[in-house]
């Protein structure tokens, strides 16, 4: 243990004690952030420090459940922090106790670099614009020195570059040109890449290709309404507004960050890194409040680009670990990002000086119609006997921007007990310059999406972290494949050859769980200590996820090493405290070497994981091969998966949802040909006034 760690906590701070928060999982308040940074400043008095991370260190599962279920003490309020000290390499991280108002620990990490915040990225353009060597390179590609104000850059983490390793805190500046400040720069990429020292705020190197390319002379490809009107003469017409109304208010109830909705109850958290965190998820099954998941979040993602040409190999952003889905989150706008009757949650962080900053409306909570929940009609009376019930879904969402891309995250809670995640990818393609005039082709690594513009192939892979608590403690996991019967055609067991079944394999060890997606494959998380009264099977939640491309980077490559969690579609490891981030705690400028993150958790694969406390990590996403339709602004690309109950309930759990219409056989006989009137909807109308009304019991009309 280092000396600072040894002396930490010996003296309480002079900062005044704080009131206890409403819930142990609530994100840090503005007051708590200010108190934590004041304690740290006091502890490091006489040193020049900058704050990178101030966030809640969530209580241990044991401490939380002891408070929640055993009337135990309120868990300690602990803050995790990361700071930089001027003149000292690397970072320091540690813990602050907000109950006793003292620093608990300090850990110097000379070979680690912290996450890049939005504050770190702001100002990088001015650094490169003033650098004489960057100005010289701009002149070489055709931009005069007096137009440096038209040069823009997207600051990216450098990934890992062996020339510097983690010795300096670096950004790679992807450089572009705008004719006008209202232009989109992505149709005018430049062919060189400055390397910027984030803390020294200077350019330390410029990567220059062997083949030089002049700045494009084509107009910028823009996408705002004024640009469309200039191009097409007008915006598209003929669409009338669609409004969402809830005249009786919303169906959900919130007590701080605690949600109650349609038998679900859970806590909504938010942090700098994962963004939305859903915890302590229960389902009220007719008075039996059954646990489902202890915690669910997106714990990491990687966007590896497919061009092996230098320096494009550095473009493989681990966006959650290198920037933070929370730090990059957008303030959401009523009627724009979310539509309907909305409740918002704000997010609070600390800036470099330690002062609290707030992102207003960081999380959107609302309800939407979700189509049919279930329906059945009986042909015997021309479908008069019928029931139709529409579904409502609860959505908890955020949108974060990682340089050029937007990631729209929608957690959906459904009335049949299922939980679905929808992710939409939009924003702008990352682009590189083509020399059209010299006949340069995009080649197989990308696509020409605009004159002089190459958009490289890339993937978007996400790591879902699931901490199950299906119907209580002691959970297992299995892989399930639809399988043709092993018994041959003509055998007594499969005489007609049509037999097939769900072939399930329970994971005994971590090694068993290292599985890949195959056509139709699903995975179960289940409680082996409980049995469904009807089916005789264990209550479970099934992971149904079909957008699961493999990581294309080869074993041993930089991308492969830095994303050890992306080697498999599913991996299940034993739960231990602080197993949150599968690429490690401090991702920026990590080489991918060492026993870190998922690689450490898997170990030799011998850990037993059956009927225990487990974590499932699921890799999902898309492989994106760009096309002109993706440019200059990309239509939203959907990705989705579902966690759905199987053998958890004795029947369809949504049968008690009020139907839009229900009529038994005897009721249909008495009703005659009266028009159906919805029990739940008073706003739907016919599109055209001359539409004839349809009776309820006679599908066929006589001329």
N, C-alpha and C positions, 0 to 999 in steps of 0.2 A: 504493500500500500504506500502511495506517495505521501509526502509530508502534508500537502494541502488536505488530502483526504483524512489524515490522522487528526488534524486540528479542527476540521469542520464540525460544527455543532457544539463547540465548547462554550460559546457565548451567545445568548439570545440577542436578537436585534432590538433596536429601540423603536421599530415600527409598531404601531398600535395593533392589538389583537383584532381579528376579524370575526364577523358573525358567521355562524355555520350555514352552509348552503342548504337548499331545500332537499337535494338528492345527492348521494355520493358520486354519481356519474355525470352530474351537470358540468359542462365546460367551465373553465375559469371565467369569472366575471371580470369586468373592468377594474373593480376595486382589488380583486385578488391578484390580477396581473401587475397592477401598480405596486402592491405590497411586496410581491415576489421580487420584482426588479429593484425596489428600494433596498430590500434585504441583501441582494447580491451586490449592489453598488456599495453598500456599507461594508460588506465583507471584503470587497476588492478595493477599498479606499486607497488612493494613491496610485492606482494602475488605470490605464486607459483601456476600457473594454467596450465592445459592441455586442449587442444582443442579437442572436439569430433565432432562437426558439425559446418560447415560454409556453408550456402546455401542462395540462393535468396529467399526472401519472395515475392512471386508474387504479383503484384499490384492487388487491388480489381477489380472485374469485372466492376464496375461503372467507376473507374478511367481509366481502360484500354479502354473501349468502348468510353469513352469521348475523349480520345486521338485518337483512331482509326477512329471513325465515326463522331465526332463533331469538329475535329481540336482543341481539348483541349490540355492542357499542357502535356508534357512527364511525366509519373507517377514517383513518387519518387523512387529512387533506394535503397531498404531496404534489409539488411542482417539479417537473423535469425541465431543465434548462440547458441551452448550448450558447456559449459565448466565445468571442474571439478577443484575445488580448494583444494589443499593439506591440509589435516587435517580437512576439513569441510564436513559433511555428505551430500550425494545426489549430486545435480547438480545446476548450475545456467543457465538459458536460458534468452534470451532477443533479442533486436533489435539494429542494427547499421544503421545510416543514412549515406549513401555514398555521398550524395549531400552536406550536411553540415559537414560531417566528424566527427560525434559524436555518442556516445552511447546514444540510446533513452531510453532503459529500461533494468533492471536487475531483474530477478525473482528467488529467492532462492527456491529450491524444495528439501527439506531435505529427503523426502520419495520417491524420484524417482531416477531411474538409467537410464543412457543413452544407446543408441544403441552400440552394440559391433562392432568395426571396424576391418578390416583385421590386422591393426597394433596391436590391442589389443590381437588378437589371436596368432600372431607370438611370439614365445618364451615360450608359455605355456608348450610345450614338455620339454624344458630344466628345467622348474620349477618342473615338476613331476619327471623327471629323477634323480634330485638331492635330492629329499625329502626322508629322511630315512624311513618313514612309507610306502611310495610307494615302495621303494626298498624291504622292508620286505614282502609286499604283493606279489610282483613279485617273490620273492624266494619261497613263499608258493605255488604258482601256477606253479613253475618249471622253472623260469627264473633266472639264477645266477646274482649276483650283477655286475659282470664284463660285462654283456650284456645289461645294461640299455640303451646303445646307440641304441639298437634294439627295444626299446619300444617307441611307437608313440601314439599320441592321437588326436582326433577331439575335439577341444574346442567348446562346445555348451553353449548357454545361459542356465541358470538353470531353465528357465520357471518361476515357483514359488515354493518355498519350505518354509513351515510355520516355520521351525526352524530358518530361518534368515530373511524371508520377503524381504524387500528392504533395510535393514540396512547396508549391504555390497554389493559391486559390484562383482558378482560371475559368475564363469563358472563351468559347469560340464564337466569333461574331460573323454570322452569315449575312453578307452584304448585298444591298439592292439599291436601285436608283428610281426616283420618282421625278417626273417632269414637273408635277404640281403636288402640293401638300395633300390634296384630296385624292390623289391617285393611289391605287393598290400597287405596291412595289414588286409583287411576286412575278410579274411578267417581265421584269428587268433585273434578274439576278446578275451579280458580278462574279468573276471567275477566281477571286482570291479570298483568303480567309484570315483576318487578323486574330491574334491570340491576345487576350486582355487579362492582366492581373487585376482581379476584383478589388483587392485591398489597397494595392499601390495605385490603382486607377490609371494604368498606362498600358500601351501596346508593347508587348515584349517580343513579338515575332509575327511574321506574316507568311502564311503558307501560300506559295505561288505555283500554279500548275506549269508543266512543261509546255503545254499548248495554250497560247493566250487567245482570248476572245474579246472582241470589242463590245461595248454596251449596245444593246438593241436600239434600233432607230424606229421600231414599230411603236404605235401608241400604247400606253399602258392599258391593260385589260382590266376594266373597272366594272362595278356592279351596283352602284347606288342608283336610286330612281332617276336622278338627273342624267346619269350616263345612259340608262335604258331609253329615256325619252329622246336623248340626242341620237341614239342608234336606231331606234324603231319608230320614233315619232310619238309614242304614247306607252303607258303601262297597260297591262292586260286588263280587260274590262269584263263585266258580266257576272262577277261574283258578288253575291249579296252577303251581308254579315250573318254569322252564326253566333248566337249568344248563349251563354251558360248561366242559368239562374237557379237559385235555391231559395225560394221565397220564405221558407221556414227556417233558414239557416243551415249550417253544416251538421253532419251526423256525428262528427267526432268530438271528443272532449279532451281538453288539454289542461293539465295541472303542471305549469312550468314546462319541463321537457318530457313529461309523462303523457303518453297517448292512450286513449281508450277509443276503440272503433270496432263495431260489429264483432264482438267477442275477442278481438285481439287487444292485448295491452302490452306496452313495451316502452322503452326509454329511447329518445332520439338524442344522440350526442353529435359532436362535431369537433374535429381537431385540425391542426395545421397541415397534417400529412394525409390522412385517409379521407378527410372531408366527413361525410355522413357516416356515423357509426350507430347501428341498431343493436340494442342490448336488452337482456332479460325479457325475451319475447315469450309470452304466454298466450294460450287460447282458452277461453272460458267455455268449456263443454258442458252446458246446462248445469252450471254451478260448480263444476270441477275445473279449477283453474290450472291447466296442464302446461308445464314448461315445454318449450320447443327448442329454442336456441338461446345460448348464453350471450353470444355476440356474433355479429356478421358485419363485414366491411370489405372494401376493396383495399388490399394491403400493398399492392405494387402493380406496376405495368411497365411494359417496354415497347418501344417503337423502333425496331431495327430496320434500317434501310438496306436495300439489296445491291447497291453498287460497291464492288470491291476496290474501286479506284480511290487512291489517296486524295484528299483526306476524308472521303465520304464514309469510310469505315468507322469514323468517330460518331456518326449520326445514328445513335441507338439510345434515344432518351429513355431513361427510367423515370418517367415523369413524376410518379408519386414519391419516390425516394430522393429525387434530385431537385424537384421544385415544390412538391406538395399540392395535393388536390384541394386542400383547405386554403393555403396561401394564394392559389391562383383562382379561387372561386369568384364568380361574378356577382355583383348586386343585381337581383332579379327585379323585373318590372311588371307591374300589374297589367294584365291583359296582353302582355307581349310574350315573356318567357313562360308565364303561367296564366291560364285563362279560367275564369269562374269566380268562386267565392274562396278567397285565399287567406291562409294564415302564414306569416313569415317568422323565421328565427334569424336573429343576427349572429354574426361571428366576431370574436374578439381576439386580437393578437397583440404582440408588442413590436414596436419598430426598433431600429438599431440603437436608439437612445434609451430604450426601455419604457417608452411612453405607450399607453394603450392606443390601439387603433381599432376601428370597428368597420366591418363590411355589413352594410345594411341589407336586409332581405337576402341573406346568404342561402337559406333553405326555404323552399316553397312547400307548403302542405295544402293539398286540396283533394276534392273528389271529382271523379268523372264517370259518366256512363261507360260501361265496358261490354256492351252488346248483350247477347243472350247468356244467361246463367244456366238455364236448362229449359227444355220444351218437349212436349209430347202431344200428339193428336191421334185420335182413333178413327180409322177409315170407315168403321161400321156405320157411322151416322154422318157420313160426308165430312168428317173431321170436326163435328160439333163438340164432341167430347174432347177437351183439350186443356192444357195448362201451359202458360208461358211466363217465365220469370226473367226479368232483366237484371243484369249484374251492375253493381256499383263498385268501383275500386278506389282505394285510398292511395294517394301518391305522395311520397316524400322525395323531393328532387333538389338537385343543385346543378350548376353548369360551371365548368372551369375551363380556362383558356391556357393552353400550353403553347406559347409563341403563336404559331400559325393555325393550330388546331383547336376546335372546341369539343369538349366531351360533356355530353348531356346525360346525367345520371338520374334514373327514375326507379325508385324502389316502390313496387306495387304490392299492396295487401289486398287479397281477393276474398270474396265472401264464402268460398268453398274451403277456406283454410290454407290456400296456397300463397306463396310469396314469389313474386316474379321481379327480376331485374331487367329493365330495358335500358340499353345504352345507345345513344345516337351520336355518331361522329359527323361533324360538319366543320366549317372553317375553310382554310385554304391549303392547297397542296404545298409542301416544301419543294422548291424548284431549284434547278441549276441551269447554267447557260449552255445553249447549243450554238455552234457557229454555222448557221444555215448558209451563209454566203460562201463558205468553203466546202459545203456539202457534208458537214458532220451529221451523223445519224445518232438517234438516241440509243440504238443497240438494244440488246435483250434485257438490260438492267432497268429500263424505263420506257417512257412514252413521250413523244412530242405532242404537247397539249396546246401549244400556241407558238407562233413564229419565234424562234430562238429560245424556246423554253422546253427543258427536259424535266419531267417529274419522275423520280425514281420509284421503283417498286418498294413496298415496305409492308410491315405487319403492325397490327395493334393487338398486343396480347396483354390480358389482365390477369392478376392473381386475386381470386376470391378467397378470403379467409372465413371459414365457418367453424364456430365453436358450438357443437350441438349439445343439447340437453334434452333429447327426445324423451318425453314422458318421465323425466327424472335422470338421476345419475347412473353411470355405467352404460356407455353407448358403444356400438360397434359399427363397422362399415363394410359394405360388400359391393361387388360389381355384378351387374345383371345384363345378360345378353339373351335376346330372343334366339332360340336354337331349334333347329329341326331335330326330331327324335333320332336318337342313336340307333334305335331298333330298325332293321331293314324292312322295306316293302315286302309284304307277304308274311311277316312274322306274326305270331299271335298277339304281340303287344302293339303292332302297327300294321295291321293287315292291309289297309288301304293306302298307307304311305303318307297320310296327311297330318300326322302328329307333330306338334311342336309345343314348346314350353319356355318359361322364363328360367334360364339357367343361372343360378346365383352362386357366387363364391365369396364367402366371408373372409375378410383379411385377418390373418392371425398375427402377422408381423408387418413392420413398415415396408419391408421388401415386397410383400404381397400386394401392397396398395399402389405401387408405382405402375400405374396403368395408363394406357393410351386410348383415345377415342377410336371406336370402330362404329360402323354403320348401325344405328339403332341402340347403341350401348347406353345404359344409364347406371347410376350408382345409388345405393341406399344408405342412409344413416338411420340406425334403428336401436331400440332398447331391447336387448336379449333377455331382460328380466321380466318383461311383460308379454302378454299374449292377447291378441284380439279374440273376443269371445266367439265370433262367427267364423272367421277365416282360419283361426288357429295359428296365424302368423304374427310376427313381432310388429308392434307399432313403429312406423318409420316415416321419414320424409325422403322422397326420391328426388335426386338431382337429375333433371331432364335438360340437357344442354348439347345442342348439335352443331354449334359454331365453334369448333375446337381445332383450328389448324395446327399442324406441328411447327415447332420452331425450325426455320430453314437453315439457320447458321450452323456450321459444322462443329462437332465436338472438338474442344480445344481452342476454338475461336474466342475472341474477346467477348462477343455477345453471349456466347454459350456459357462462358465462365461467370459473367456478371449477372446472368439470370438463371441460376440453378433451378429455380422453381418452374421454369418453362420447359424443362426437359420432359415432363410428363403432364398428361391432362389432369390426373388426380394423384395426390400423394397424401397419406394420412400419417401423422406423427403424434406422439404422446403430448398431451398438454403440459406445458410448464410456463410459469410466469415469464413474461417478456419475450415470448415467441410470437412476435407480431409481424416483423418485416423480413420476408424471405430472401432479400438481397442484402440484409444486414442493416444495422442501425444508421451508419454513415456511408451513404452510397456514392456521393460525388467523388470522382477521381479514384474510385476503388478499382484495382486491377482485375478483380475477379478471383484472385488467388487467396489461399488460406481457408481455414475451416470456419466459414462464416455463413450465417443464415440457414437456408434450407439444406445446404451441404452438411452443416454441422448437425442439424436436427435429424437428418436421415441417418448419419453415421454409417455403420456397417449394415444397417437395415434390420438388425436382429431384435429391436425393441418390440415387445409384445403390446398390441393395441386392441385386442379383443376385450369387450366388456370393461372399458376403462374410460378415463377422461381423455378425449382425443381432439385433435384439430385436423380438419380437412382443408387442403389448399387445392383450388380448381383453376386451371388455366383455360381461358376461353378468349375469343376475339375473331379477327378477320385478317386475311391477307389481301392487301390492296394493290391491284395492278391498274394504275391510273389510266384515264381516258379523257378526251376533250370535254366530255359532259361533266367532269369533276372540276372544271376550271371556268372562270376565275374564282368562283365560290362554290363549294361542294354541297350538293344536295345531301340532306341528312341520311347517313347510312345506318340502318338499325342492326343491333345485336341483342339477343334476348336469351334468357334461360329461366328455368322455374324450379322451385322447391315445392313439391306437392305432397300432401298427406296420402299415405297408402297403409291400410290396415290400422290407421290411427283412430278412426271413428267406426261406429257400428252401421252407419248409413251415410248417405249424402248429407253433410253437415249444413247445407244451405237450404234444406227443405222448409225451414221456418222463415225464409225470406218472403215477404209479401209479394205474391205474383202480380203481374200486370193484368192477367186474366186467368180464371180457372173455372171450369164447368164440368161437372160429372155427367155421366150418361143420363141419369134421371133429370138433372137440371137442364140438360140440353133438350130433352124431350118436351119439357114444359115451356122452354123459352121460345120455341118457334123460330121465327126469322128475325128476331130483334137484333139491332146493331150492337156489336161489342163496344163497351166503353171501358177504357183502361182504368184500373183501380189506382194507378200510381202516376199517371201522366195526364196533365190537363193542358199541355202546350202544343202537342203535336197536331198538325192540321194537314189537310190535303193540299198538294202543290197547286192544283188547278181547280177553280171554283166549279167547273162542270163535271167533276169526277162523281160518278154514281156511288151511292153508299152501299156497302156490302153487308149483308146480314150475317149473323153469327153461326147459324146452324146449316145453312144451305150453301155449299161450295159451288154447286152447279146451278145455273139459271136456265129456265126454258124460254125460248123465243116466243 
